[in-house]
């Protein structure tokens, strides 16, 4: 009654569930069934977003056990099928979520791998450019030394020829 006046639906559900568990433990399945039916009714009428899938699964399980306790195997089987269907749906949703997470991880890893490859290519290109620059500098230095040697050889040849011409 306190939960009803405060409109605290969560507390009310907890009270109903505890009452159900007590009746079930006492094997008073008729009262347990009445509590479950009241819980289902309250969830359907008071919950603005409807019954959560986990609550619906728990209710289906509890209804199945209660009907089995009442020896109403037809209803117990019906609720057990509902429980199984909901459990499968939850499992599929969780599996899809895990697959999605794994797919994101895979794509992230692939992108990181591509980034690493591009960075490696960039480093190789920089190293190649640096090597080419060093090679060009070395060739330039060798060319300059050859030019100086050639200039010195020409100068020396001319001086030697001039001195030979002066001595004659």
MIVO-343450 format. One record per residue: x, y, z of N, C-alpha, C, O in turn; residue in three letters; residue number from 1. Coordinates in steps of 0.001 Angstrom, whole numbers, padded with zeros to 6 digits. Last residue first. Layout:
BEGIN
<rec <X, Y, Z>, <X, Y, Z>, <X, Y, Z>, <X, Y, Z>, 'ALA', NUM>
...
***
This chain:
BEGIN
<rec <114532, 026549, -074117>, <114992, 026320, -075478>, <115481, 027589, -076032>, <115921, 027632, -077181>, 'UNK', 168>
<rec <113491, 027553, -071807>, <114784, 026899, -071766>, <115307, 026621, -073160>, <116519, 026470, -073313>, 'UNK', 167>
<rec <111026, 028413, -072567>, <111995, 029412, -072111>, <113401, 028804, -072091>, <114384, 029502, -072338>, 'UNK', 166>
<rec <109752, 026049, -073060>, <109913, 027013, -074172>, <110913, 028060, -073797>, <111609, 028565, -074678>, 'UNK', 165>
<rec <109670, 025021, -070532>, <110407, 024272, -071564>, <110676, 025191, -072748>, <111736, 025104, -073368>, 'UNK', 164>
<rec <108017, 026861, -069367>, <109395, 026756, -068892>, <110259, 025984, -069899>, <111441, 026282, -070075>, 'UNK', 163>
<rec <105683, 026295, -070772>, <106266, 027646, -070830>, <107724, 027582, -070412>, <108578, 028196, -071052>, 'UNK', 162>
<rec <105203, 023687, -070036>, <105440, 023994, -071440>, <106109, 025352, -071578>, <106999, 025531, -072409>, 'UNK', 161>
<rec <104714, 024064, -067303>, <105824, 023202, -067713>, <106182, 023502, -069158>, <107367, 023566, -069485>, 'UNK', 160>
<rec <102454, 025664, -067449>, <103670, 026179, -066817>, <104894, 025371, -067236>, <105965, 025922, -067488>, 'UNK', 159>
<rec <100710, 023865, -068656>, <101040, 025126, -069327>, <102325, 025718, -068732>, <103178, 026217, -069466>, 'UNK', 158>
<rec <100598, 021846, -066715>, <101033, 021534, -068076>, <101476, 022799, -068796>, <102504, 022802, -069472>, 'UNK', 157>
<rec <099528, 023272, -064535>, <100848, 022683, -064415>, <101427, 022388, -065798>, <102607, 022642, -066040>, 'UNK', 156>
<rec <096993, 023920, -065606>, <097892, 024985, -065154>, <099326, 024462, -065093>, <100246, 025138, -065553>, 'UNK', 155>
<rec <096041, 021348, -066013>, <096180, 022264, -067157>, <097168, 023378, -066798>, <098053, 023724, -067580>, 'UNK', 154>
<rec <096033, 020435, -063329>, <096821, 019730, -064361>, <097053, 020635, -065562>, <098168, 020681, -066083>, 'UNK', 153>
<rec <094231, 022222, -062158>, <095618, 022222, -061697>, <096515, 021551, -062726>, <097625, 022018, -062983>, 'UNK', 152>
<rec <091939, 021467, -063566>, <092419, 022855, -063657>, <093889, 022925, -063235>, <094693, 023603, -063875>, 'UNK', 151>
<rec <091768, 018804, -062729>, <091914, 019116, -064147>, <092475, 020530, -064313>, <093384, 020752, -065113>, 'UNK', 150>
<rec <091409, 019206, -059985>, <092563, 018437, -060463>, <092829, 018739, -061930>, <093980, 018910, -062334>, 'UNK', 149>
<rec <089002, 020622, -060013>, <090208, 021264, -059482>, <091469, 020547, -059981>, <092458, 021181, -060349>, 'UNK', 148>
<rec <087398, 018628, -061138>, <087529, 019922, -061815>, <088785, 020644, -061331>, <089536, 021206, -062127>, 'UNK', 147>
<rec <087606, 016671, -059178>, <088089, 016386, -060544>, <088303, 017684, -061320>, <089272, 017818, -062066>, 'UNK', 146>
<rec <086372, 018052, -057088>, <087777, 017648, -056945>, <088375, 017351, -058309>, <089514, 017728, -058583>, 'UNK', 145>
<rec <083803, 018303, -058174>, <084557, 019513, -057854>, <086049, 019196, -057728>, <086892, 019962, -058196>, 'UNK', 144>
<rec <083085, 015615, -058341>, <083160, 016426, -059560>, <083997, 017676, -059328>, <084800, 018064, -060177>, 'UNK', 143>
<rec <083068, 014996, -055607>, <084013, 014304, -056502>, <084191, 015102, -057793>, <085309, 015252, -058284>, 'UNK', 142>
<rec <080962, 016671, -054814>, <082299, 016863, -054251>, <083354, 016223, -055135>, <084404, 016813, -055390>, 'UNK', 141>
<rec <078874, 015526, -056277>, <079241, 016937, -056491>, <080644, 017219, -055984>, <081422, 017915, -056635>, 'UNK', 140>
<rec <078790, 013004, -055130>, <079122, 013142, -056561>, <079531, 014581, -056885>, <080440, 014807, -057684>, 'UNK', 139>
<rec <078022, 013794, -052522>, <079296, 013098, -052744>, <079732, 013221, -054201>, <080895, 013507, -054483>, 'UNK', 138>
<rec <075526, 014883, -053054>, <076571, 015722, -052465>, <077952, 015102, -052695>, <078916, 015796, -053019>, 'UNK', 137>
<rec <074200, 012615, -054021>, <074377, 013789, -054896>, <075479, 014703, -054357>, <076276, 015235, -055130>, 'UNK', 136>
<rec <074241, 011059, -051706>, <074896, 010585, -052927>, <075174, 011756, -053864>, <076263, 011865, -054428>, 'UNK', 135>
<rec <072639, 012631, -050043>, <074038, 012363, -049677>, <074839, 011899, -050891>, <075986, 012306, -051075>, 'UNK', 134>
<rec <070242, 012492, -051480>, <070877, 013790, -051244>, <072356, 013599, -050911>, <073216, 014312, -051429>, 'UNK', 133>
<rec <069731, 009774, -051291>, <069917, 010384, -052616>, <070638, 011728, -052483>, <071526, 012053, -053271>, 'UNK', 132>
<rec <069369, 009551, -048533>, <070446, 008805, -049187>, <070767, 009415, -050545>, <071935, 009558, -050908>, 'UNK', 131>
<rec <067069, 011129, -048281>, <068285, 011522, -047581>, <069500, 010827, -048213>, <070542, 011455, -048404>, 'UNK', 130>
<rec <065292, 009626, -049787>, <065597, 011001, -050192>, <066895, 011471, -049543>, <067717, 012129, -050181>, 'UNK', 129>
<rec <065265, 007298, -048272>, <065703, 007243, -049667>, <066090, 008635, -050152>, <067094, 008803, -050844>, 'UNK', 128>
<rec <064202, 008281, -045899>, <065533, 007696, -045895>, <066103, 007647, -047310>, <067284, 007924, -047519>, 'UNK', 127>
<rec <061675, 009045, -046828>, <062574, 010049, -046258>, <064016, 009539, -046260>, <064941, 010283, -046587>, 'UNK', 126>
<rec <060694, 006542, -047623>, <060839, 007606, -048618>, <061785, 008690, -048109>, <062608, 009199, -048869>, 'UNK', 125>
<rec <060668, 005252, -045137>, <061502, 004721, -046217>, <061753, 005796, -047268>, <062875, 005951, -047752>, 'UNK', 124>
<rec <058784, 006823, -043816>, <060150, 006765, -043312>, <061113, 006244, -044371>, <062238, 006731, -044490>, 'UNK', 123>
<rec <056556, 006232, -045421>, <057030, 007621, -045314>, <058476, 007646, -044832>, <059300, 008390, -045363>, 'UNK', 122>
<rec <056283, 003526, -044911>, <056561, 003981, -046282>, <057110, 005404, -046269>, <058026, 005731, -047024>, 'UNK', 121>
<rec <055658, 003694, -042186>, <056868, 002990, -042610>, <057262, 003414, -044022>, <058441, 003636, -044298>, 'UNK', 120>
<rec <053220, 005036, -042347>, <054341, 005664, -041647>, <055664, 005020, -042040>, <056670, 005708, -042209>, 'UNK', 119>
<rec <051752, 003084, -043709>, <051987, 004389, -044333>, <053143, 005122, -043665>, <053952, 005758, -044340>, 'UNK', 118>
<rec <051746, 001052, -041778>, <052345, 000816, -043100>, <052675, 002141, -043784>, <053749, 002297, -044367>, 'UNK', 117>
<rec <050342, 002334, -039716>, <051734, 001909, -039495>, <052450, 001672, -040819>, <053615, 002038, -040975>, 'UNK', 116>
<rec <047880, 002613, -040989>, <048610, 003811, -040549>, <050084, 003472, -040351>, <050965, 004226, -040764>, 'UNK', 115>
<rec <047226, -000079, -041284>, <047409, 000748, -042477>, <048192, 002017, -042137>, <049058, 002444, -042900>, 'UNK', 114>
<rec <046958, -000759, -038587>, <047946, -001462, -039416>, <048255, -000630, -040654>, <049418, -000490, -041033>, 'UNK', 113>
<rec <044828, 000850, -037906>, <046123, 001084, -037262>, <047234, 000423, -038062>, <048324, 000979, -038198>, 'UNK', 112>
<rec <042857, -000363, -039474>, <043219, 001039, -039725>, <044578, 001356, -039115>, <045390, 002048, -039729>, 'UNK', 111>
<rec <042812, -002878, -038253>, <043157, -002757, -039671>, <043586, -001330, -040004>, <044559, -001119, -040727>, 'UNK', 110>
<rec <041957, -002158, -035690>, <043271, -002787, -035859>, <043737, -002680, -037314>, <044912, -002424, -037577>, 'UNK', 109>
<rec <039430, -001197, -036338>, <040405, -000307, -035713>, <041814, -000855, -035889>, <042746, -000113, -036197>, 'UNK', 108>
<rec <038271, -003532, -037295>, <038432, -002386, -038196>, <039459, -001399, -037645>, <040257, -000836, -038395>, 'UNK', 107>
<rec <038342, -005052, -034923>, <039051, -005508, -036120>, <039312, -004349, -037060>, <040423, -004186, -037566>, 'UNK', 106>
<rec <036700, -003542, -033250>, <038093, -003771, -032874>, <038917, -004177, -034088>, <040044, -003715, -034270>, 'UNK', 105>
<rec <034329, -003744, -034711>, <034928, -002421, -034496>, <036404, -002574, -034130>, <037255, -001837, -034629>, 'UNK', 104>
<rec <033937, -006491, -034483>, <034105, -005900, -035804>, <034756, -004523, -035699>, <035626, -004177, -036499>, 'UNK', 103>
<rec <033546, -006736, -031757>, <034710, -007375, -032361>, <035002, -006793, -033740>, <036160, -006622, -034122>, 'UNK', 102>
<rec <031156, -005327, -031519>, <032350, -004861, -030807>, <033610, -005442, -031434>, <034608, -004745, -031621>, 'UNK', 101>
<rec <029502, -006978, -033094>, <029723, -005574, -033462>, <030972, -005014, -032800>, <031757, -004311, -033436>, 'UNK', 100>
<rec <029600, -009286, -031566>, <030126, -009318, -032933>, <030413, -007901, -033404>, <031438, -007645, -034036>, 'UNK', 99>
<rec <028325, -008348, -029284>, <029717, -008791, -029203>, <030360, -008825, -030585>, <031518, -008441, -030752>, 'UNK', 98>
<rec <025796, -007817, -030388>, <026563, -006735, -029760>, <028043, -007107, -029689>, <028910, -006289, -029994>, 'UNK', 97>
<rec <025029, -010360, -031180>, <025181, -009299, -032185>, <026030, -008160, -031640>, <026876, -007608, -032344>, 'UNK', 96>
<rec <024900, -011536, -028639>, <025852, -012041, -029624>, <026104, -010994, -030710>, <027245, -010766, -031111>, 'UNK', 95>
<rec <022805, -010135, -027521>, <024134, -010048, -026901>, <025212, -010501, -027877>, <026297, -009924, -027934>, 'UNK', 94>
<rec <020777, -010958, -029275>, <021111, -009533, -029159>, <022501, -009354, -028555>, <023283, -008524, -029019>, 'UNK', 93>
<rec <020764, -013707, -028755>, <021085, -013221, -030101>, <021492, -011755, -030062>, <022440, -011351, -030736>, 'UNK', 92>
<rec <019969, -013678, -026049>, <021273, -014237, -026426>, <021694, -013727, -027809>, <022852, -013359, -028009>, 'UNK', 91>
<rec <017429, -012597, -026300>, <018441, -011887, -025513>, <019831, -012361, -025917>, <020747, -011560, -026104>, 'UNK', 90>
<rec <016252, -014620, -027834>, <016335, -013247, -028354>, <017403, -012446, -027617>, <018179, -011713, -028229>, 'UNK', 89>
<rec <016423, -016782, -026054>, <017124, -016835, -027345>, <017290, -015441, -027932>, <018349, -015114, -028469>, 'UNK', 88>
<rec <014729, -015815, -024059>, <016142, -016080, -023758>, <016968, -016124, -025030>, <018070, -015579, -025089>, 'UNK', 87>
<rec <012319, -015766, -025480>, <012887, -014510, -024979>, <014374, -014688, -024675>, <015185, -013819, -024995>, 'UNK', 86>
<rec <011999, -018527, -025949>, <012051, -017580, -027069>, <012710, -016271, -026638>, <013559, -015734, -027349>, 'UNK', 85>
<rec <011872, -019506, -023306>, <012931, -019952, -024213>, <013109, -018978, -025379>, <014234, -018645, -025751>, 'UNK', 84>
<rec <009535, -018256, -022398>, <010815, -018021, -021717>, <011979, -018373, -022648>, <012948, -017622, -022756>, 'UNK', 83>
<rec <007692, -019424, -024139>, <007871, -017971, -024149>, <009216, -017617, -023511>, <009949, -016774, -024029>, 'UNK', 82>
<rec <007951, -022079, -023311>, <008298, -021730, -024696>, <008552, -020227, -024806>, <009494, -019796, -025472>, 'UNK', 81>
<rec <006958, -021747, -020721>, <008339, -022188, -020895>, <008823, -021890, -022317>, <009973, -021494, -022509>, 'UNK', 80>
<rec <004326, -021086, -021203>, <005198, -020066, -020612>, <006670, -020460, -020747>, <007533, -019591, -020875>, 'UNK', 79>
<rec <003525, -023563, -022292>, <003365, -022327, -023060>, <004315, -021245, -022531>, <005012, -020581, -023298>, 'UNK', 78>
<rec <004019, -025302, -020145>, <004757, -025458, -021399>, <004690, -024187, -022236>, <005691, -023779, -022824>, 'UNK', 77>
<rec <002170, -024341, -018307>, <003591, -024365, -017950>, <004442, -024458, -019216>, <005459, -023777, -019342>, 'UNK', 76>
<rec <-000214, -024815, -019644>, <000200, -023429, -019413>, <001700, -023369, -019073>, <002404, -022456, -019503>, 'UNK', 75>
<rec <-000006, -027669, -019587>, <-000230, -026941, -020841>, <000233, -025496, -020712>, <000980, -025000, -021556>, 'UNK', 74>
<rec <000205, -028411, -016914>, <001363, -028567, -017785>, <001205, -027844, -019120>, <002203, -027447, -019721>, 'UNK', 73>
<rec <-000610, -027713, -014091>, <-001218, -027264, -015341>, <-000091, -027241, -016380>, <000483, -026193, -016676>, 'UNK', 72>
<rec <000283, -028165, -011547>, <000048, -029328, -012410>, <-000738, -028963, -013681>, <-001434, -029797, -014260>, 'UNK', 71>
<rec <001182, -026106, -010112>, <-000273, -026310, -010076>, <-000683, -027517, -010920>, <-001866, -027850, -010997>, 'UNK', 70>
<rec <003837, -026214, -010847>, <003489, -026531, -009460>, <002007, -026788, -009287>, <001601, -027580, -008436>, 'UNK', 69>
<rec <003541, -025278, -013433>, <003993, -026662, -013240>, <003673, -027116, -011816>, <003285, -028264, -011600>, 'UNK', 68>
<rec <002819, -022667, -012873>, <001833, -023548, -013513>, <002247, -025014, -013380>, <001395, -025890, -013232>, 'UNK', 67>
<rec <005298, -021883, -011766>, <004073, -021843, -010957>, <003001, -022743, -011555>, <002347, -023497, -010835>, 'UNK', 66>
<rec <007108, -022147, -013900>, <007296, -022931, -012674>, <006017, -023000, -011836>, <005694, -024043, -011267>, 'UNK', 65>
<rec <005931, -020293, -015686>, <006114, -021689, -016064>, <006268, -022571, -014820>, <005629, -023617, -014712>, 'UNK', 64>
<rec <006083, -017890, -014256>, <004769, -018433, -014613>, <004879, -019916, -014939>, <004033, -020710, -014527>, 'UNK', 63>
<rec <008905, -017672, -014161>, <008141, -017822, -012919>, <006737, -018381, -013189>, <006255, -019237, -012448>, 'UNK', 62>
<rec <009494, -017375, -016897>, <010083, -018473, -016133>, <009260, -018744, -014867>, <008958, -019893, -014544>, 'UNK', 61>
<rec <008091, -015021, -017427>, <007762, -016248, -018162>, <008298, -017467, -017411>, <007609, -018482, -017309>, 'UNK', 60>
<rec <009456, -013238, -015726>, <008040, -013542, -015505>, <007637, -014840, -016201>, <006924, -015661, -015626>, 'UNK', 59>
<rec <011958, -013214, -016957>, <011830, -013712, -015583>, <010385, -014082, -015272>, <010117, -015103, -014638>, 'UNK', 58>
<rec <011240, -012060, -019437>, <011829, -013404, -019390>, <011676, -014005, -017994>, <011307, -015171, -017858>, 'UNK', 57>
<rec <010341, -009572, -018607>, <009403, -010472, -019288>, <009945, -011903, -019253>, <009183, -012851, -019059>, 'UNK', 56>
<rec <012706, -008516, -017571>, <011567, -008742, -016673>, <010579, -009729, -017291>, <010047, -010604, -016608>, 'UNK', 55>
<rec <014166, -008397, -019968>, <014666, -009226, -018869>, <013557, -009512, -017846>, <013474, -010620, -017315>, 'UNK', 54>
<rec <012686, -006628, -021471>, <012832, -007995, -021963>, <013322, -008922, -020838>, <012935, -010088, -020774>, 'UNK', 53>
<rec <010397, -004608, -019606>, <011727, -004871, -020164>, <011828, -006344, -020545>, <011127, -007191, -019991>, 'UNK', 52>
<rec <007240, -003549, -020580>, <007997, -004473, -019741>, <009352, -004726, -020399>, <009435, -005019, -021592>, 'UNK', 51>
<rec <006811, -000017, -021210>, <006477, -001430, -021344>, <007373, -002265, -020452>, <008163, -001739, -019668>, 'UNK', 50>
<rec <007356, 002526, -020528>, <008092, 001978, -021664>, <007783, 000510, -021907>, <008434, -000133, -022730>, 'UNK', 49>
<rec <005824, 003063, -018303>, <005669, 003913, -019487>, <006358, 003345, -020725>, <005972, 003661, -021850>, 'UNK', 48>
<rec <004079, 000806, -016384>, <005392, 001045, -016966>, <005252, 001858, -018257>, <004626, 001392, -019209>, 'UNK', 47>
<rec <001453, 000258, -015657>, <002178, 001356, -015008>, <003483, 001719, -015695>, <003938, 002857, -015581>, 'UNK', 46>
<rec <000448, -001916, -017140>, <-000329, -000675, -017036>, <000478, 000501, -016499>, <000201, 001644, -016863>, 'UNK', 45>
<rec <002319, -003982, -017093>, <001742, -003584, -018378>, <001035, -002240, -018293>, <001020, -001493, -019271>, 'UNK', 44>
<rec <002871, -004172, -014362>, <003946, -003834, -015295>, <003388, -003332, -016628>, <003911, -002385, -017216>, 'UNK', 43>
<rec <000347, -004934, -013402>, <000941, -003657, -012990>, <002053, -003223, -013949>, <002156, -002047, -014301>, 'UNK', 42>
<rec <000096, -007477, -014648>, <-000887, -006415, -014902>, <-000288, -005040, -014558>, <-000407, -004097, -015340>, 'UNK', 41>
<rec <002272, -008819, -013481>, <002193, -008643, -014930>, <001247, -007507, -015280>, <001567, -006666, -016120>, 'UNK', 40>
<rec <001445, -008740, -010788>, <002712, -008125, -011204>, <002692, -007840, -012699>, <003054, -006746, -013133>, 'UNK', 39>
<rec <-000886, -010252, -010909>, <-000956, -008851, -010480>, <000305, -008094, -010919>, <000229, -006949, -011365>, 'UNK', 38>
<rec <000229, -012699, -011668>, <-000744, -012049, -012551>, <-000875, -010569, -012202>, <-000965, -009725, -013094>, 'UNK', 37>
<rec <001828, -013187, -009411>, <002447, -013032, -010735>, <001502, -012316, -011699>, <001920, -011436, -012452>, 'UNK', 36>
<rec <-000177, -013437, -007475>, <000824, -012363, -007350>, <001496, -012116, -008699>, <001710, -010967, -009086>, 'UNK', 35>
<rec <-001507, -015718, -008434>, <-002228, -014446, -008303>, <-001259, -013269, -008215>, <-001497, -012221, -008816>, 'UNK', 34>
<rec <000567, -017628, -008173>, <000044, -017286, -009497>, <-000690, -015959, -009455>, <-000518, -015141, -010359>, 'UNK', 33>
<rec <000754, -017701, -005385>, <001916, -017277, -006167>, <001475, -016854, -007568>, <001948, -015846, -008093>, 'UNK', 32>
<rec <-001708, -018789, -004793>, <-001426, -017410, -004386>, <-000229, -016852, -005172>, <-000215, -015686, -005565>, 'UNK', 31>
<rec <-001208, -021305, -005976>, <-002379, -020519, -006374>, <-002156, -019049, -006011>, <-002390, -018165, -006835>, 'UNK', 30>
<rec <001004, -022387, -004710>, <001122, -021956, -006094>, <-000058, -021111, -006558>, <000094, -020280, -007453>, 'UNK', 29>
<rec <002531, -022669, -002153>, <001171, -022134, -002302>, <001112, -021502, -003693>, <001160, -020282, -003850>, 'UNK', 28>
<rec <005036, -023482, -001387>, <004310, -024295, -002363>, <002824, -023931, -002419>, <001974, -024777, -002697>, 'UNK', 27>
<rec <006564, -021758, -000080>, <005581, -022458, 000742>, <004755, -023444, -000100>, <003888, -024145, 000421>, 'UNK', 26>
<rec <007927, -020700, -002228>, <008683, -021502, -001267>, <007746, -022312, -000362>, <008090, -023412, 000070>, 'UNK', 25>
<rec <005783, -019251, -003331>, <006356, -020368, -004073>, <007131, -021290, -003128>, <007011, -022512, -003211>, 'UNK', 24>
<rec <005393, -017278, -001388>, <004317, -018229, -001695>, <004868, -019457, -002419>, <004452, -020581, -002138>, 'UNK', 23>
<rec <007944, -015998, -001563>, <007471, -016584, -000306>, <006381, -017624, -000554>, <006431, -018722, -000001>, 'UNK', 22>
<rec <007943, -015124, -004195>, <008961, -016080, -003755>, <008518, -016771, -002466>, <008697, -017978, -002303>, 'UNK', 21>
<rec <005785, -013265, -004121>, <005732, -014441, -004996>, <006699, -015525, -004503>, <006330, -016695, -004403>, 'UNK', 20>
<rec <006870, -011378, -002370>, <005645, -012078, -001989>, <005506, -013359, -002823>, <005150, -014412, -002293>, 'UNK', 19>
<rec <008970, -010496, -003936>, <009265, -011139, -002654>, <008054, -011940, -002171>, <008197, -013038, -001633>, 'UNK', 18>
<rec <007494, -009370, -006016>, <008373, -010499, -006287>, <008718, -011239, -004995>, <008752, -012470, -004970>, 'UNK', 17>
<rec <006113, -007295, -004727>, <005374, -008378, -005385>, <006264, -009602, -005563>, <005846, -010729, -005297>, 'UNK', 16>
<rec <008332, -005748, -003964>, <007445, -006313, -002948>, <006647, -007480, -003512>, <006513, -008521, -002870>, 'UNK', 15>
<rec <009353, -005046, -006474>, <010189, -005814, -005545>, <009332, -006471, -004460>, <009577, -007617, -004081>, 'UNK', 14>
<rec <007219, -003564, -007475>, <007628, -004798, -008156>, <008466, -005673, -007229>, <008306, -006893, -007204>, 'UNK', 13>
<rec <007272, -001437, -005647>, <006092, -002293, -005729>, <006438, -003625, -006391>, <006009, -004683, -005933>, 'UNK', 12>
<rec <009695, -000269, -006277>, <009506, -000845, -004937>, <008329, -001806, -004931>, <008377, -002858, -004294>, 'UNK', 11>
<rec <009028, 000598, -008873>, <010128, -000333, -008638>, <009982, -001026, -007283>, <010134, -002244, -007183>, 'UNK', 10>
<rec <006937, 002418, -008537>, <006708, 001165, -009250>, <007805, 000144, -008980>, <007527, -001050, -008871>, 'UNK', 9>
<rec <005697, 004367, -006421>, <007047, 003860, -006622>, <006952, 002471, -007229>, <006894, 001471, -006514>, 'UNK', 8>
<rec <003559, 005850, -005565>, <003700, 005567, -006991>, <005127, 005115, -007317>, <005676, 005453, -008366>, 'UNK', 7>
<rec <002938, 006117, -003000>, <004097, 006881, -003440>, <004349, 006695, -004944>, <005247, 007315, -005512>, 'UNK', 6>
<rec <000824, 004359, -002843>, <000583, 005777, -002606>, <001749, 006616, -003091>, <001544, 007738, -003553>, 'UNK', 5>
<rec <002074, 001876, -003416>, <001012, 002380, -004278>, <000820, 003879, -004094>, <000668, 004604, -005077>, 'UNK', 4>
<rec <003815, 001562, -001272>, <004374, 001732, -002606>, <003326, 002268, -003563>, <003661, 003052, -004451>, 'UNK', 3>
<rec <001965, 001215, 000737>, <002861, 002352, 000795>, <003446, 002630, -000588>, <003557, 003779, -001014>, 'UNK', 2>
<rec <000834, -001193, 000000>, <000000, 000000, 000000>, <000870, 001245, 000000>, <000546, 002227, -000668>, 'UNK', 1>
***
